[in-house]
């Protein structure tokens, strides 16, 4: 089960203003973990604002350590 204690939030790729709306799990929230997930194309189970969870990948072209940009897996 994923934990979200670090409370690192990401923005959705289709959101033009890059408002942070999704919380990354602790195992993908630190810069080194983010880089590894981007390199491998790892799917990450994130928590949405309503408390539900969805799978996302990190957008390597637009993400920064302070604003991870997430693309929803369909």
QUIZI-V809787 format. One record per residue. N is the residue number from 1. RES is the residue in one small letter. PSI is psi in radians with two decimals (* if undefined). OMEGA is omega in whole degrees, 0 to 359 (none if undefined). D_CENTER is the distance of its C-alpha to the mean C-alpha in whole Angstrom. Layout:
BEGIN
n;res;psi;omega;d_center
N;RES;PSI;OMEGA;D_CENTER
N;RES;PSI;OMEGA;D_CENTER
END
This chain:
BEGIN
n;res;psi;omega;d_center
1;x;2.35;181;16
2;x;2.54;174;13
3;x;2.66;185;13
4;x;0.60;186;11
5;x;-0.43;180;14
6;x;-0.33;176;12
7;x;0.69;176;11
8;x;2.16;184;8
9;x;2.57;179;7
10;x;2.83;179;5
11;x;2.61;179;7
12;x;2.45;183;8
13;x;-0.55;181;10
14;x;0.09;179;13
15;x;1.90;185;13
16;x;-0.63;184;16
17;x;-0.04;180;16
18;x;0.79;174;12
19;x;2.31;181;12
20;x;2.04;185;10
21;x;-0.16;186;10
22;x;2.38;182;7
23;x;2.22;179;7
24;x;2.60;176;5
25;x;2.74;183;8
26;x;-0.62;183;10
27;x;-0.08;177;11
28;x;0.18;189;8
29;x;-0.34;181;8
30;x;2.66;184;11
31;x;-0.72;179;11
32;x;-0.71;178;13
33;x;-0.67;178;11
34;x;-0.78;180;8
35;x;-0.74;179;11
36;x;-0.75;180;13
37;x;-0.66;178;10
38;x;-0.76;182;10
39;x;-0.69;183;14
40;x;-0.17;184;14
41;x;0.56;183;12
42;x;2.37;174;11
43;x;2.38;184;9
44;x;2.29;178;7
45;x;1.85;183;8
46;x;2.75;178;6
47;x;2.21;179;9
48;x;2.97;181;10
49;x;-0.58;182;13
50;x;0.07;179;16
51;x;-0.20;177;15
52;x;2.98;179;14
53;x;2.54;179;11
54;x;2.73;178;10
55;x;2.36;179;9
56;x;2.81;167;6
57;x;2.72;179;7
58;x;2.35;178;6
59;x;1.83;185;9
60;x;-0.50;183;11
61;x;-0.55;186;14
62;x;-0.19;183;12
63;x;2.54;170;9
64;x;2.88;179;11
65;x;-0.50;181;11
66;x;-0.43;179;11
67;x;1.48;174;9
68;x;2.31;181;6
69;x;2.21;187;6
70;x;2.45;175;5
71;x;2.20;181;8
72;x;2.39;178;9
73;x;2.25;180;12
74;x;*;none;15
END
